[in-house]
Amino acid sequence: MDIYQSSIRPILFSALKADPEWLHYQTLQLLSWLNRTRSRPPSQWVQSRLQQAYCLRNVALEQTLWGLKFPNPLGLAAGFDKDGVAARIWGNFGFGFAELGTVTLHPQPGNPRPRLFRLLEDKAALNRMGFNNHGAEALARRLEQGLQVEEGLQVGKLQVESSNQPSNLQRSNLQPSNFQPITIPLGINLGKSKVTPLEEAAADYLGSFRQLKDLGDYFVVNVSSPNTPGLRSLQDAAQLSLILEALQQENNAQKPIFVKIAPDLEWDAIADVIKLAQTYQLAGIIATNTTIRRDMLKTQIIQATGKPVSEEAGGISGAPLRQRSTEVIRFIYQQTQGTLPIIGVGGIFTAEDAWEKITAGASLIQVYTGWIYEGPWMVRRILQGLVHKLEERGLTSISEAVGRED
Ligand SMILES: Cc1cc2nc3c(=O)[nH]c(=O)nc-3n(C[C@H](O)[C@H](O)[C@H](O)COP(=O)(O)O)c2cc1C
């Protein structure tokens, strides 16, 4: 047990009963500060400490997929950093990639609070956030500014390197000598604005994609959140094809585009999505989003509202989702004989959970709820565990483990 699990989590979750959304907001505020000031020494000092604590580099975990270099297969799932306020910080927590969003064309406040609940007994969360976000334009502006900071950093470095005697001003630009910023692939997850009618969904996704297409390394069409009325009906082949057609027409740089699906789809419907993914030459499928099922939960009453969990709207994430999302991954992998890459997400807490997803067919995996419960050391623990599993089996690369169920 680390200090997060033995002290911080019990204090925050059980003793103080800190509101999950408040806690999330405070965390993001801090990370946003680190992100904005990341070229300055105090932030770089913090970042180098984070790297020492949380990062694990191992060549066996590296993969190049869709022309992108992933230092490891474990990413941050969509929903944590919807507005990309900490976009360039996630690599310092050991993640191999991070998915920003869901972002919508129009800024929107999301559903009324409370809308995020911890289900401690189940190691799960229930959320009905409803795509609260500042909109695609704001994300584009933030990411563009971020790129300028990065370029500034490069220029600063060159000036210092090319000058024999740096001025005091240049000296103050010097980074701590042991600090190396970590760059990881950034995905952007797109959703439909609540105000946009379902029939106009394709134009809405396209509007966001136009503004962001040069700023993300990959893109996700999110048609699987249970918290926007009717959104999941966009998983139907007829509706989804309109969206994919529109995006691929606009996708002149051939950025990897994924579709993220719900765990509650029937096999037939998943098979339809697979066909579409092949027709529109998608990079792959993200499986899965949260579930609307409640039958597997131990929790009966949501403490914060006093209502039965069956009466509370929203999607369940975390441990209760693990098995179903793995089944969906396995189904996609088997149907496509491994030809369509899968990003696996749902209920990963341990290296065993991660291995289960990878060997079922996921080339990359993501976490959200597990990170909240297990704390920031979770990433390193999982990566270390994956390295051990590779060694035990005499494998030299994580890519050899994909779909290799024994
Ligand atoms: C509070 C919360 C907000 C989420 N928001 C989004 C979102 O905006 N877009 C999305 O595609 N998935 C969202 N998700 C789903 C996660 O990305 C992930 O698919 C799901 O939680 C399963 O993974 P987990 O069990 O590791 O949490 C959210 C999940 C949680 C818990």
Ligand as a Chemical Component Dictionary entry (heavy atoms), coordinates in Angstrom:
data_LIG
# 
_chem_comp.id                   LIG 
_chem_comp.type                 NON-POLYMER 
_chem_comp.pdbx_formal_charge   0 
_chem_comp.three_letter_code    LIG 
# 
loop_
_chem_comp_atom.comp_id 
_chem_comp_atom.atom_id 
_chem_comp_atom.alt_atom_id 
_chem_comp_atom.type_symbol 
_chem_comp_atom.charge 
_chem_comp_atom.model_Cartn_x 
_chem_comp_atom.model_Cartn_y 
_chem_comp_atom.model_Cartn_z 
_chem_comp_atom.pdbx_ordinal 
LIG C1  C1  C 0 -16.460 11.230 -14.413 1  
LIG C2  C2  C 0 -16.296 10.586 -15.744 2  
LIG C3  C3  C 0 -16.421 11.366 -16.889 3  
LIG C4  C4  C 0 -16.274 10.776 -18.146 4  
LIG N1  N1  N 0 -16.368 11.569 -19.260 5  
LIG C5  C5  C 0 -16.183 11.017 -20.475 6  
LIG C6  C6  C 0 -16.208 11.820 -21.633 7  
LIG O1  O1  O 0 -16.377 13.037 -21.572 8  
LIG N2  N2  N 0 -16.041 11.211 -22.840 9  
LIG C7  C7  C 0 -15.826 9.862  -22.951 10 
LIG O2  O2  O 0 -15.662 9.360  -24.067 11 
LIG N3  N3  N 0 -15.763 9.079  -21.861 12 
LIG C8  C8  C 0 -15.929 9.625  -20.632 13 
LIG N4  N4  N 0 -15.866 8.831  -19.533 14 
LIG C9  C9  C 0 -15.667 7.373  -19.706 15 
LIG C10 C10 C 0 -14.210 6.971  -19.587 16 
LIG O3  O3  O 0 -13.422 7.569  -20.586 17 
LIG C11 C11 C 0 -14.085 5.449  -19.689 18 
LIG O4  O4  O 0 -14.502 5.029  -20.963 19 
LIG C12 C12 C 0 -14.924 4.718  -18.635 20 
LIG O5  O5  O 0 -14.942 5.426  -17.432 21 
LIG C13 C13 C 0 -14.404 3.321  -18.367 22 
LIG O6  O6  O 0 -13.085 3.352  -17.865 23 
LIG P1  P1  P 0 -12.731 3.251  -16.297 24 
LIG O7  O7  O 0 -13.466 2.080  -15.752 25 
LIG O8  O8  O 0 -11.234 3.127  -16.255 26 
LIG O9  O9  O 0 -13.200 4.538  -15.680 27 
LIG C14 C14 C 0 -16.009 9.392  -18.257 28 
LIG C15 C15 C 0 -15.881 8.622  -17.108 29 
LIG C16 C16 C 0 -16.013 9.200  -15.857 30 
LIG C17 C17 C 0 -15.853 8.345  -14.621 31 
# 
loop_
_chem_comp_bond.comp_id 
_chem_comp_bond.atom_id_1 
_chem_comp_bond.atom_id_2 
_chem_comp_bond.value_order 
_chem_comp_bond.pdbx_ordinal 
LIG C1  C2  SING 1  
LIG C2  C3  SING 2  
LIG C2  C16 DOUB 3  
LIG C3  C4  DOUB 4  
LIG C4  N1  SING 5  
LIG C4  C14 SING 6  
LIG N1  C5  DOUB 7  
LIG C5  C6  SING 8  
LIG C5  C8  SING 9  
LIG C6  O1  DOUB 10 
LIG C6  N2  SING 11 
LIG N2  C7  SING 12 
LIG C7  O2  DOUB 13 
LIG C7  N3  SING 14 
LIG N3  C8  DOUB 15 
LIG C8  N4  SING 16 
LIG N4  C9  SING 17 
LIG N4  C14 SING 18 
LIG C9  C10 SING 19 
LIG C10 O3  SING 20 
LIG C10 C11 SING 21 
LIG C11 O4  SING 22 
LIG C11 C12 SING 23 
LIG C12 O5  SING 24 
LIG C12 C13 SING 25 
LIG C13 O6  SING 26 
LIG O6  P1  SING 27 
LIG P1  O7  DOUB 28 
LIG P1  O8  SING 29 
LIG P1  O9  SING 30 
LIG C14 C15 DOUB 31 
LIG C15 C16 SING 32 
LIG C16 C17 SING 33 
# 
